[in-house]
Each structure stands twice: as C-alpha cells, then as structure tokens.
Amino acid sequence: MKHGIDISRHQGKIDWAKLAAEHRAGTLDFVIIRAGYGGGTIDPRFEEYYAAATAAGIPVGAYWYAYWGPYTPSQEAASFLRAVEGKTLEYGLWYDVEYEPDILGMSRQARTDKVLEGLNTLAASGRYVGLYASTDMINNRLEYRRLRDYDIWCAQYASRNTCKLPYGIWQYTSSGSAEGIAGRVDCDRAYKDYPAFVTGPLAGAAAGGAGGQAPAEPLPAPAPGQEDRVPRETHTWRITGGGKADADRLLALCDKLELYILGTVEVQHGNGPVELLNMANRLALGSSCTMRIGPATRGDLIAVLLQADALGLVVRWAIDVGPVSTGDTVALQELAAKMCWGMEEVG
C-alpha cells in the first residue's frame, strides 16, 4: 500500500523541501494535483506544483473537476489532455465527478452516460485513466456496473470503504496533514503499484485493455486488521415510519454508522376541497390531503420535518440509507423492529 495526498490551489504555497523529505522517509509516496476544471480553466498552481513535485522526485497524478453545464464531458476531457501534454504522470489521469447542479440534475443513466463520455475521451489518448467519485456517487447515483472497465479513486471519510466497485485508491479523509502544507489536506491510500505499469512519456501507454487501460488488477488480500479497507457486500435499505422524533432517531443512527441518507416526506394536511371533506365525513370515510416532498438529502430532509412539526402536521417518511454492510444492517434492523418501522431492501 502507498500513501499520498491530493492538492489544488487551495493548499497555497507549499514547502516542497519538507514534502521531499517525507518522500525520502517513505511516508509520502505520491501526489495527485488538480490540473483544472470545467471547460478549460487551468488550476493556477498546477504548473508550479507539477514542476516542484517532479523536481522533488515525488510521483505525480492529475485530476480534472467536472462541471458539464455548457460544456460536454468530451470538451472537458480535451482540455484536461491539453493541460497535461508532455507531462509524465505515474499515477494517471482522474476524471473528478461530484455534486454540481448540472451533474445532479439528470437521471442515473444519463449521468453515467456522461461519465463514460469523459472517461472514454481521456482513455482514447493512451493515458491511464480512472474515475474519482464518492462512494455515494458510485453506489447510488451512477450505474456502477457500467464503469467496471475503469479504475476507481473512491472518496469515503470513514473507517471503512463500502464502494461497490473495486478501487485502486481510497481518499479516506479531507482533514489530514502533511509537512510543508498549512491547514488540512486530503489523504489517500493506493492499493496498486501505479508507477510499475503507468510508464513512458505519456504515463499511460500500458499494454492491454481498451483505450490504453491496463488490465484491471485484483486488490491485494487485506493484512490482519485491515479488512475494512477493501470493498465488501453492501445494501441499500428503505425504512418507513412517521413523525419527526422517529426520523431523528433513525438519522442519529445513520450518522453514527456514517451512512448516506435520501428521504421523502408525505405531509397530511386539511387543505383539501371543503365539499369533498364534508362528504367523506358524512359517509364516515377516512380522508386526507397528502403532499409528497422529496427526495431530499439529509439537510433538506431535516428542514422539511422541522417545518411540518412546527405546523403540527402529520407526516410519514421513507428514508433510503446506504451503503450498508452486513454488520450495520443488524443495527438498523434492531432499531426498526423496536420502533415498528417498515424496512425493505432497494439496492
């Protein structure tokens, strides 16, 4: 296993002599630098950082932050390739897909199509290419089975990684530190010896695989005590219940287990047509006017529940949580049984 960091202009001025000393001491094996973002904006410190890292003998990779919007993934990828032209990148090229509005505002299938468009354009250059994304993005917002031809650099800030795809690099914290860098820095673990097969002046003309991709390598067997650092079988559960207090209990458990949350709230209120409600009362029929709100991520979900509670409205909620390992499933099932919630597997 190799230890590294990823950086952008936000790290500011770096004391590369100190990072070089870390590299010589064997505590820093690589640096992945943001080359740019969007349609063609180069990170203002990319050239500086690349030159300093290579001068210090630290192997380098590069990433490009996706926005899409007015630009296609192919256009972004072309800008990325221009930015790294002539540079040796032993840790490859990574297409960074996160939570920008134009990325979130489409279906899972369409989003995956876009990701593959960017990756395929990069791979056609002969470079070694992979996807950077969070576990949530991969497991819940992409058709991850379609991405198996590409390496994965996965972000999950937890004691374990529950990504459903095999990954070569795990970004395990954004609150790390490194000698020579003021403030926090992202820290990564690499499970492949990238410089051993990402070689040559293009740092990507490795044999095998379409588009210059090296054949996928199995992750090494975990050392004792390190089992949580490799992918495991996971599930997504839909839990249903009612009332803000019950939702708070579920959210607290999800926070403890570091699970992704996506919820829908049904609000029952009495603002329906008076004539219809009166008729239902005369016929002794149940009636309600129900508004469905969502799906909402954690913060928006809490805001909806707070407002409904303040107005004294009856609410029912359905909250999807995941990715859940087998051990965490037991904890969820125990709480659901105790609270008489519904619970079904949805992914």
N, C-alpha and C positions, 0 to 999 in steps of 0.2 A: 504494500500500500504506500502511496505517495501523498505528501501533504502540500497544499498550495493555497493561494489566495486569488481572488479576482478583484480588479480595481478599475476605476474610471477617474475622470477629472475631479470627482468629489473627494478623492483622497488628497488632492492638493499636492504640495511639494513633498517629495519622498526622499529620505536619506538612503540612497541606494547602496552606499558602503555598508550600512547596517544590514540591509537585506542580503547583500552578497555574503556577509559573514554568517548569516543564518543558513544560507545555501551551502557554504563550505562546511558548516557544522552538521549538515544533514537534517535540519529542522524545517527547511523550506525547499521543496523540490521543483515547484513551478509557479508561474504567474499567468493568469488569463486576463487580458486587457480589453476594455471596450474600444472597438475601432470606431464606432459611430452609431447612428440611429436614424430611423425614418428613411426618407427618400434619398438622402445623401449627405447628412450632416456628420462630419468627422469629429470625433471626440478631440477637444483642443489639446489634450495631453497625450494622445495616442502615440504620436511620433516620438515625443520625449521619453515616454515610458518604455516604448519598444527599444529604442536605442540604448537606454540605461540598463534595461534588463539583459539584453544580449551582451552588452559590454561586461556585465557582471557574471556572465556565464549561466544565467538562470533560464531554463527552457520556458518558452512562451506559447500561449494560445491566444486567440482573439474571439470576441463575440460582437454581434450586431443586434441592437434592440429594435424590435419590430413595432411599427405603428399602424401600417396599412393605410387606412384613410384614403387620401388622394393618390397614394402610390400602391402599386401591386407588389406582392412579395418578390416577384422576379426583378422588379426595378430596385427594390431594397437590396436583394442579393447581388445584383450587378454593381451597386455602389460599394457594397462590402468587398467584393473581389477587387475593385479598383483600389480601395484603401489599403489592401494587403499585398498588392502586386509587388513581386520581388522580395517579399519578406519570408523568412523561414519560421514556421510556426509548428514546433514539435508537438504541441497539444491541440492542433487542429483549429477548425473554424466552427463556431457555435451560433445557431440562429435562436435568439432570445425572444420567446413569445410569452407575454404576460397579460395584464388585465386592462389594457387600453380600451376605450369605448368602442372603437371600430372593430376590435377583436371580440369583445363580449357580445356585440350586437348582431350575432348571426347564429345559425344552428350549429350543433356539434359537427355535423357532416361538412357543412360549408367551411367551418373553421379548420377542420382537418385538411380539407382540400387546399386551403391557403397555406397552411404549414408545409404541406408536401410540395407545393409550388416553389416556395422559397428554398427548401432543402434540396429539391431536385436541381434547381438552377445552380446552387452552390456546388453540388456534387459533380455536375457536368464539367466543372473546371478541372477535375482531377484532384482537388483538395480532399483532405479528410474532414468530414462534415458530421455534425451532430446537432441535436435539439436541446436547448436549455429551456426548462419549464418547471413549475412547481408540481409536486405530487397531485395537488388538487386539479391543476390544469390537465395533467395527463390522464388521471383516473376518471375525472368527472366531466370534463369539458372537451375532450378530444376522443375520437375513435382510435384508441391507443393501439389496437391490434393492427391498424394500417401503418403504424410507424415502426414496426419491428425491424425494418431494414436499416434503420439508423441508430447510431449510438445516442445515449441519453446522458445529459448532465442534469441531475434532478435536485431541486431545492425542497428541503423539508427540515424545518428547525425543530428537531425533536431528538429523543434518544434513540429512535429507530427510523428507518426509512420504509414506507409502505407503498412505494411506487409499484404499479402493476407491470411495468416493463423492466427488463434487465438494464442496469445503468452502469456506466463506466466511471462517472464522477458524481459524488454526493456533496452538494453545498449544505452543510449541516448547521451553520449559524451565520447570522449577519452581525453578530456582536463580538467578533473575535478581535484579536490584536496581533500586531507584528512589529518587530523592531524597525524603527525608521519611519513608521506611519503614525501620525497623530489621529486619535479617535478610533472608532470601530471599523472593522473590515470584515468582508465575507471570507469564510474559511471553507476549504474543500478537501475532500479525500478522493484520490484517484485509485481505482482498483485494477487498472491496466497500465502496463509499461508503454505509454504512448510514444516516447522517443524511439523505442525499439522498432516500431513499424510505421510511424508517421515520419518519413525521412525524405531527403532530397531537397533541392532548391525550392520546390513548390510545397514541401512539407505536407504531402498528401497523395503522392503518386504511388501509394501502396498497392501491391498486387491483389487481385481478387475482388469480387463484389462489383455491382453496377456503379457507374459514375466514379470509379476510383475508390470506393469504400473498401476498407479492409474487411475480411470476413469477421462476422460477429464472434467475440470470444466469450466463453462462459466465465462467470465471475468465479474467483478462487474460493475454495472452501473456507468458511469463516474460522478464524482461530478461536480457541475456547474463550467464552465470554464476549465474543464479537458477533454472535448470531444475529443481532438486531441490525447489522449494517448491510444486510443483503435483502433483496425482495422476498416477501412472504405472501401467502394466500390472504387476500383481504376481501371484504364485502362492503356493500352499502346497504344500510337499513333505513326504512321509513317508519318512523314512530309517530303515532297519532294520540292526541289527548285533548284536554280542554283547560282553559284558564291560564292566566299569567303565572301563577305560583307554580303550577306543574311544569310549565315551559322553563321557568327559571331553574328548577331542579335538573331538568334534562340538559340545559345549556351549561350548568355548572359541571356536570359530569363530562360533557363533551370537551369543555376547556381543560379539565384535568387530564383527559386521555388525548388531548391535542388533536381532535377530530374536526374535519371540515363540516360546516353546517349550511344547509339551504332549506328554508322553510316557507310554508304557505299558511295563511290565516284565513279562516272563514268567520266573518263577523255577522251575527244575527241581530237585526235591529227592527224597530217597529215603524219604519217609514214607508211601508207599502201602501197601496191604494186603500183608503178607509172602507169603501164599499166591499172590497174583497175580504178584508179582515173581518168586517161585521158579519158577512155571510158565513165565513168559516166559524165564527163564534156561535152563530145560531145553529149551525149543523154539528157543533161540538167537534170540529176538526182542528187538528193542530195546524198552525200557520206561522210562518216567519218570512222575513225578507232578508236574504243572505247575500253578503258581498264577499267575494273571494279576492284576497290581496296576496300578491306574490307571483312567482317565487322570489324570496328575498334572502340575501346573505345575512350574517349574524347581526350586524349593527342595525340594518333596516328592519329586520325582524323584531328586534327588541323595541325599536321606536313604535312600530305598529301595535305591539302588545301593550306597551305603556299607555298609548293613546286610547286604545279600546278599554283598558282597565279604568282609566280616569273617567271615561264616559259611562261606565257601568254596563258595558255591552257584553253579551255572551259571545265567547269565542271558542272555536275549535281549531286546532292546528295540526299540521302534518309536517314533520321535520325530517329531512334526509340527512343522515350523518355517515361519515366515512372518511377515508378508507379504514375499515375496522378489522383488526386482526382477530384471530380466534379467541385470545385471552380477553380482549376488550369486549368482544361480543357477549361473553358471560356477564361482565359487569353491567352492560346495557340491558340484557335480558332480566337480570335480577331486579334492577330498578323498575323496568317496565312491568314486571309481574307484581311488584309491590304496589305500584301506582295504578294498576289496571289499565295500562295503555295498550294500544294495538301496536304490533311490531311485525313487519314483513320485509323480506329481502328484495331489493330492487336492482341490485347490480353487484 
